[in-house]
Amino acid sequence: MPQLNPAPWLAILIFSWLVFLTILPPKTIGHSFPNEPTPLSSKTPKTNPWNWLWY
Protein backbone atom coordinates (compact mmCIF):
# COMPACT_ATOMS: atom_id res chain seq x y z
CA MET A 1 0.00 0.00 0.00
CA PRO A 2 1.91 3.06 -1.21
CA GLN A 3 -0.21 5.59 0.67
CA LEU A 4 1.38 4.46 3.93
CA ASN A 5 4.86 5.48 2.76
CA PRO A 6 5.57 8.64 4.83
CA ALA A 7 8.59 9.78 2.79
CA PRO A 8 6.94 12.26 0.38
CA TRP A 9 4.10 13.32 2.66
CA LEU A 10 6.30 14.03 5.64
CA ALA A 11 8.49 16.32 3.54
CA ILE A 12 5.41 18.11 2.18
CA LEU A 13 4.01 18.52 5.69
CA ILE A 14 7.26 19.92 7.06
CA PHE A 15 7.74 22.25 4.11
CA SER A 16 4.18 23.57 4.29
CA TRP A 17 4.53 24.30 8.04
CA LEU A 18 7.86 25.96 7.34
CA VAL A 19 6.11 28.23 4.84
CA PHE A 20 3.24 28.96 7.21
CA LEU A 21 5.50 29.76 10.16
CA THR A 22 8.23 31.79 8.42
CA ILE A 23 6.80 33.53 5.37
CA LEU A 24 3.14 34.25 6.08
CA PRO A 25 3.20 35.81 9.61
CA PRO A 26 5.37 38.83 8.66
CA LYS A 27 3.16 39.43 5.65
CA THR A 28 -0.04 39.38 7.70
CA ILE A 29 1.40 41.41 10.60
CA GLY A 30 2.67 44.03 8.16
CA HIS A 31 -0.84 45.12 7.21
CA SER A 32 -2.10 48.26 8.91
CA PHE A 33 -5.72 48.74 9.79
CA PRO A 34 -7.41 51.95 8.62
CA ASN A 35 -9.16 52.59 11.94
CA GLU A 36 -6.40 52.67 14.51
CA PRO A 37 -7.73 53.30 18.02
CA THR A 38 -6.97 56.74 19.36
CA PRO A 39 -6.19 57.23 23.05
CA LEU A 40 -8.93 58.92 25.01
CA SER A 41 -8.20 62.11 26.83
CA SER A 42 -7.86 61.90 30.59
CA LYS A 43 -9.98 65.01 31.05
CA THR A 44 -13.54 64.12 32.02
CA PRO A 45 -16.30 66.23 30.52
CA LYS A 46 -18.41 68.33 32.84
CA THR A 47 -21.98 67.09 33.04
CA ASN A 48 -24.94 69.20 34.05
CA PRO A 49 -27.83 67.65 35.97
CA TRP A 50 -31.27 67.67 34.43
CA ASN A 51 -33.77 69.99 36.02
CA TRP A 52 -36.86 68.01 35.04
CA LEU A 53 -39.61 67.39 37.51
CA TRP A 54 -40.20 63.68 37.73
CA TYR A 55 -43.33 63.78 39.81
N, C-alpha and C positions, 0 to 999 in steps of 0.2 A: 504494500500500500504506500504509494509515493507521497501522499498527503501528510504522512506522519514524519517525514524527513524534515527536521527543524533547520537545516542548513540555510536554505534561501530565506525562509520566513523570519528566522531570528535576525538575520542581517537587515532585512527590510524593517522589522520592528525597531531595532536599535537605531537605524538611520532616520526613521520617521520621528522618533522621540528626540533625537539629536537636533533635527530641524525645528521641531516644536519648541524645544527648550532653549535654543541658542539664537535662532534667526527671527522668529515671530514675536517674542515679548518686547524687544526694543522697538520694533515697528509699531506695535499696538500702543506702547507707552508713549511713543513720540507724538501721538495725536493730541491736539489741544481742543478743549471743548469751548464752544462759543460763549457759553454762559458761565463764566467763572464766578464763584461766590465772592461777594465783596464783604469785607469786615464791617460789622455794625458799629456805629459810634457808641461810645460809652456814656454819652450825655442822654439822660432820660427826658422825654418831652413832658412839658407841664400840662397837666390835665385839669380841666375845670369841672366842678360838679354840676349836675343838672339841677335846675331849680323848678322842676315840675312838681305839681301836687299830685300825690298818688292816692289820695283818699277823696 
